[in-house]
Amino acid sequence: MDQEEFEARGWIKVPGLVSGSAINRLLHEFKSNVLPSTEPMHRQPNFSRTSGEAAHPHGVDELNAVSPHGFLINGLKDPHNWEASNHLFASLILDILSARSVRNALSNVHPAPDWVLHATMFFDRNQATEPHEDIYYIDSNPTGACLGFWLALEDIDERAGRFYFVEGSHKDSARTARHPMELENAEHLKLIEEYANRNRNSLVAPELRKGDALIWHGRTIHGALPVQDERFSRKSLTAHFIDSERVGRNRFRDFTSVEIRRFNDLRYLAAIRPDENAFAPTGVCTRDVELSGGRYCFVGIDRAGGDRIVLALEPHRDRPQIESLIGSLNDVMRQG
């Protein structure tokens, strides 16, 4: 029944999946040692509407920022990997996510022999995340076997701004014809926002109590409603799992060169290693732009390591160079 409901709705709620005692241990360590810390910590940045991955970092290191009501403002990215900086906090997160009950809940909606943990996030308060779909940022190859997981670490008050889904958005044929990774980030987010606005009648914001979990399909549009009262926190732990028989990937490449560790019997991604040639081109685009100083051809080159180079050339003077450059890049990509 879980699988049928999941396939129809694109998400499912699993009440009381994680015990209160396991959550209490995690929150005690967070309040005792993470929140008061004066050391920079890795963060999950807000989604950017600008185009180009250079303007959309996958993570940033920042000091803690605390709200007037004592809540951590900037969420934590991949704290399950904090063996060096806070081994106990990392272990408590892995202890929760490695539970067989959690992995069974995933397999109940998408049959798989087991799951590999690829990413985690910890939030103390609502960051009002805009509507998006996970498949744009992390996916499986073949596609369709990346599941999102959201655990309520406290009773979520409606005034804190609930997590929501656009129900059924994962299977809408009008928006699944193209893989979203084909689009620039800004274009992708604009289309998602327009879709969510057109389908507001399908928006569902479930009530959640401490220990309840949400599981969703990578193509299900989701986000967070605005905070109504800043006095309320919204403590949560988010994770992304990929079917153990498939390879994870992002917009640039498959995660074929990674460091996998184990906690209990859970396999989890500890690091994504650069490809053997991180500078190998994976994509190229050109744009002719008229500026006050003249007409320019902007050449953008995406590289395997995840960054982008942009060259500005003058077409009237550099046309042979442009054509030679594009030809060479296309030859290299075809060989790859």
N, C-alpha and C positions, 0 to 999 in steps of 0.2 A: 504493500500500500504506500510506503514511503516513496518508492521509486516512481509510482504512477503519479502521485501528488507532485513530486519534484519535477517530473517531465512536463506536467501540465502548467505549473505555476512558475518554475524556474528557481524556486527557493523552498525551504522547509524549516520549521521551527522544531527543535528538540528540547522539550522542557526538562529541567533538572539533570542535565547531562553531566555536569561537573559538581563535585561535592563542595559544600560551603567551607569545610576545613581546608581543602587544597587552595581555595581562593583566599581564605583568610591568611594563610602562610605567605602567599605572594604579596598581598596588600600590606602585610606587616613589614616585609623587607622593603617594599616600595616607599612606604612612609618613613621608615627608619633610616634608610641609607641612600635611596635613589633621589627622592624629592629634595632632601637637604644638601645634596652633593654640589660642590662648586667646580667640578670637572666638566669639560665639554663632553657631550654625548651625541651619538648618531641619531638623526631625526628623519622622519618621513616628511618631505616637503609637501606643501599644498600643490595640487595640480596646476600647471601653468597654461595659460591660453596662448602663449607665444609659440611660434613655430621654431623648430630646430631643437635638437636635443641638448645643445650647449646651453640653451636658456631654460632647460627643464631638467635640473639635476635629479639623479636617482636617490640622493641622500646628502645631507649637510650636517656638519658638526657644529653644535651650538651649546651655549650654557643654558641651564634651566631658566625659563621665564615663568613666573608664578602670578596668578591672577589675584585681585584684591581679596578674594574669598579663599585663597590658599591652594588653588588647583594648578597643576602643571599645564601650561598653555600649549607648549610645543610637544607633540607626540614623539614617542621613541620608535626608532626603526631597527628591526632585527635584534631585539634584546636577547633573543635565544642564543646569540653568538657572543655574548659578553663574558666569555670564560675568563678573560684577562682582567677586565675592569670590575665585574661583579659576578663572580662565579655562582653565588647562591641565587641571585635573581634569575640568571640564565637557567640554572638547574630547576628552579621552581616552575618556570614557564614550560620547559621541556617535560617536566614531570606531568603537568596537566595535559599537554598535547600528545604525549606518547601513550596515554591511557588507551587500552584496547577498546574501551567504550566509545572513545572519540573516533578511532579509526573504523570501528564497526558502523558507526552512524554515517560516516562518509561512504562506506561500501554499500550501505542500504539504499542510497540514492543513485550511486554509480558503481556497479559491481567491479571490483578490482581486487587483486590478491593482497595488496597493501598499498601504502601511501608514503611519499617522500615529502617532508616539510621543506618548503622553499623560502618562505618569508614570514615575518611576524611584525606586528605593531602593537604598541601599548598606548592607550589613551586614558588620561585622567578626566578630561572634559571633552565636550563636543567641539570639533573643529569645523563643523558645518561643511563637510565635504560636498562638492558639487556633484551632480549626476555623472556617472561614468560607468564603464564596463571594464572588468579586470583583464579581459583577453587582449586589450590594447597594450598592456604593460607587462603581462606575464601570461604565458599560454603553455600548452603541451604540444608536442609534435609526435604523432598526428594530433590535430586540434581537438578540443572538446572534453579533455580529461583534467582540467584545472578547476578545483573547487575552492570557493571562498568560505571562511569560517569566522564567525563573530561570537565571542563569549561575553555575556553580561557578568561583570564582576560585582555588581550591586543591583538592587531593584532600580530600574531605569524610570525616573519620573518623566512624565510627558513634557514638563516644562524645561527639561534638559535638552530637548530636541531629539526625537527618536530616529533610529535607523529606518530607512524605507527602501522598498523595491518598486520598480515598475513591472508589475506582474505580467508574465507571458512575453516580455520583451526579448527573451533569449531565443525564441523560435519564430519571430516575426519575419517572414520571408522577404518583406520589403526592405529590411535593413540587414539581412544576413547574406545578401548576394555577394558582397565584397568583404574580404577580411579587413577589419579596421586598421591593421598595421600598415595597410597600403596608404593611409591618409596621414597628413601632418597632424601633430597634436592639436593645434588650434582649430583646424577644420573638423577634426574628430569630435572634440568637446562641443563645438557649436552644433553639430548635427545631433549629438546626444541630448543636449539641452532642448533643442527644438522638438525632438521626439518625445521627451519627457513632458514637455508642456502640452503637446497634442494629446497625450495619453494620461492626463492627470486623473481620469476616472479609474485607471488601473493602479494608481499609487496605493501601496499598502504599508503601513507603519505599525508592525506588531508590538504588542505589549510584552515586555521582558522583565523577568525577575532574576535575581541572583542565581547563577548556575545554568540558566537557559542558554541555548546556543542556536545560531542561525547558520544554515549551509546553503550556498547558492551556486548556480552555474556561472561559468566565466563570462557568458554573454548577457547575463541578467543585469539590466541597468539598476543602479542603486546609489544611495547617497545619504545625507543626514539633513533632517529638518532644522530650521534655525533655532537657536537657543531662545527660549522665552523668558527665562529667569536665570541670571548668572550665579545665583546662590546654589544651584544644583550641579553636581558633577555628573559625569557619565562614564564611569570606569569600565573599560573593556579591553579585551585581548583579541586581536585579529590575526588570522593565519591564512596561508595559501598552500594547498596540498596538490600534488600531481601524482596520478596513477604511477605506481612503481614500475610498470612495464613500458612507460613512455618517457621521452626526454623533455625536459623543460626548455623554454626558449623565451627570448624577448624580441624586440623589433629588429634586432641586428643579426642574431645568430642563435643556433641551438646551444644549450649548455652542455657541450660535450667535454669540456675541460673544467671540471669542478672538483672541489674538495668535499667529500661526503663523510660525515661522522655519524656516530650512533649514540643514542641515549636510551638505556634499557634496550629494547629492540626496535626503536624508531630510527630510521635513517633520516638525516636532515642535512640541508645544504649549509656548509660552513663558509664557503667562498667560491666565487666564480673566477677562475683563473683566465688571464688573457689568452687568446688563441696564439698559436706559434708565431703568426704574423699579425699582430694587432693593428698594423697600419694598412693591411690589405683593403682595397676599396670594396664596398658591398653595394653601393648605389651612387648615382650621380644625377643631378638635376641642373638645369640652366634657366636663368631668367634674364630677359632684356629689360633694363630699367632706364627711364629717362630722368636724369637728375639735373640740378642747376649747372653742374660743371660739365655736362655732356651726357652722352649715352654710354651705358656700361652693360657688360654681360657678366652676371654673377654666376659662378660655377660652384655648386655645393657638392662636396664629396663626403659620403658617409663611410666610416672606416670600421673594421671588424671590432676594434677595441671599444666602440660605442660613441666616439666623438665625430664631429663634423668640421671639415675645412671649407672655408669660403674664399674664393679668389674673385677679385674684381678686375675685369679686363676691358679694354676699350675695343669695341668691335671693328671700327674703321682702321685701327692700327694693328690689332692683335688677332684678327680673324684666323689666319693660318695657325697660330698657336692654339687658339680655342679648338679648332677642328682636329688638330693633332692630339691635343690633350684628351678630348672626349673619345676619339677613336682608340687611343691607347688604353684608357680606362675600361671601355667596353670590351676590348680584347682580353684584358686581364680578368674581368668578371666572368666572361664566357669560359675562360680556361678553368676558373675556380669551380 
